[in-house]
Amino acid sequence: MTTSQRILFNALASYGRTMFAMLLGLFSSRWVLASLGSIDYGLMAVVGSLIVFISFLNGISSTACARFFALSIGRNDIEETNWWFNTALSIHVVLPIILIIIGFPIGEWAIDNFLSIPSDRLDTAHWVFRFSLVAMFFTMSSTPFLSMYTAKQNIVEVSIWGMATTLANFIFVFWLTSYQGDAWRLYSVITVAISILFSLIQVVRAKYLFPECSIDFQRWYNYKRIIEVFSYAGWTLLGGLGWMFYNQGISIVLNKFFPPIRYKSVNASYSVGGALAGYTKTLSNALMNAFLPEIVSLEGRGDRFGVLSQIFRASRLSFTIIAVFAIPLMVEADFVLTMWLKNPPEYAGLFCRTFLFCFLVSRLVGGFDSAICATGRIKWYQIIMSFFSILSVFVVALIICLDGGILGVCYIIITFEIINMIGSVVFCHKIVGLSVYSWLNMVLKKAIIALIISALVALIIELSITADFIWTHLLKCFLLFVSTGCICWFTLIEENERIQLLKLVGKIKRMFV
């Protein structure tokens, strides 16, 4: 199997997992909203944001782990990989303990004094926060084991266990609809338990599959390697802070200016809109997870041309994946939300369309972040990008104070996403050697052409099918999905990539026939 075919095969495995999660999530999210109610559902996202403030370091450290794992794997050095594994494991055991010690009193104070939470839900909010801290500890401790799956490009195994986790949560949520007690508290307890159980199973499997996951306590404290990890992770941490502040800060700003006691729909709209739109991003992320280890391995071998080739391919393919789902969803967002939730929050459709457009913009530079981070030259990239992420939250708060309303918030989110895209192009040019002209010609131009044609087709379909029935809306979604897919297939996907995809489909077909 060629490199391209391996990447695509791993991507298809991730897609299978993602589609499975999306299918079940459409039902489970509806049931969760019905079981918890709009207020508790919105509060769940707000309280969860406190955990993100504490546990976002896991994403940062796991990225650092994946980089060092992939670099040594690219050099076929098992001994070196094991050294990095044990270094990572020592960090991921000690770090969550420190985070809990620091984060627990801060979170407890924030729930009581900062967040707008009804008095009758305060006790539950505290317990949900504590359950989440427990989950954070186990999640972070298992990160080095789980990162090895990605570094070794064993995406099929990850996908299988991900589907099992999704199914377990689905079964529980279905049962939750008949529960008469405090649904929010029980939902938190069981989801945390499921997460811990399947994380431990994957840890045991990793120790069995990968000799690099052999635990050696004598290798836990290697000052030089720990410093190297934290030196790399330190600047990544700054970028993570910016992303975290942007992603969760807006949720908290909306909670402060539109408290759930008076504005029941705003917080829930932001959560629901983000959740629905997020399914499309998850599909694209599945592809990026397949590209990431290959990009880092190519950088480890010094193949910069290969790195640039892969990020162009990643940008085109990930944009295509987003577009074929985003365009039908943007046109029929209100219908899909109504079918999904029956009575969706007032602004859910607006937030959903906003996030979808942002995801389209972000995929134009798919793989750029991975390529930049693979070089290790990330200081100014992380400083500048985090600055604009943090700035966006304050601008959102300013717009609300100036009576810009929810629509103004959406415009600001889109504006800063475009700024982030431009920043990624500039830094990838300076650090990785990206040709801006090549990107404009091979990615942006093709994406704009695909969007214009898709928009015209969507307009024709919308004007041609005007009846307001369930089957007509479903028909429009289907036609938009197929037309957008065909347009992207011939405008964004290059001929050699189409050939590779068709060959891979043929191989998969022969496996089951």
Buried (B, 14 or more C-beta within 10 A) or exposed (E): EEEBBBBBBBBBBBBBBBBBBBEBBBEBBBBBBBBBBBBBBBBBBBBBBBBBBBBBBBBBBBBBBBBBBBBBBBEEBBEBBBBBBBBBBBBBBEBBEEBBEEBBEEBBEBBEEBBBBEEEBEEBBBBBBBBBBBBBBBBBBBBBBBBBBBBBBBBBBBBBBBBBBBBBBBEBBEEBEEEEEBBBBBBBBBBBBBBBEBBBBBBEBBBEBBEBBEEEEEBBEBEEBBEBBBEBBBBBBBBBBBBBBBBBBBBBBBBBBBBBEEBBBBBBBBBBBBBBBBBBBBBBBBBBBBBBBBBBBBBBEEBBEBBBBBBBBBBBBBBBBBBBBBBBBBBBBBBBBBBBBEEBBBBBBBBBBBBBBBBBBBBBBBBBBBBBBBBBBBEEBBEBBBEBBBBBBEBBBEBBEEEBEBEBBBEBBBEBBBBBBEBBBBBBBEBBEBEEEEBEEBBBEBBEBBBEBBBEBBEEBEEEBEEEEEEEBBBBBEBBBEBBBBBBBEBBBEEEBEEBBEBBEEEEEEEEE
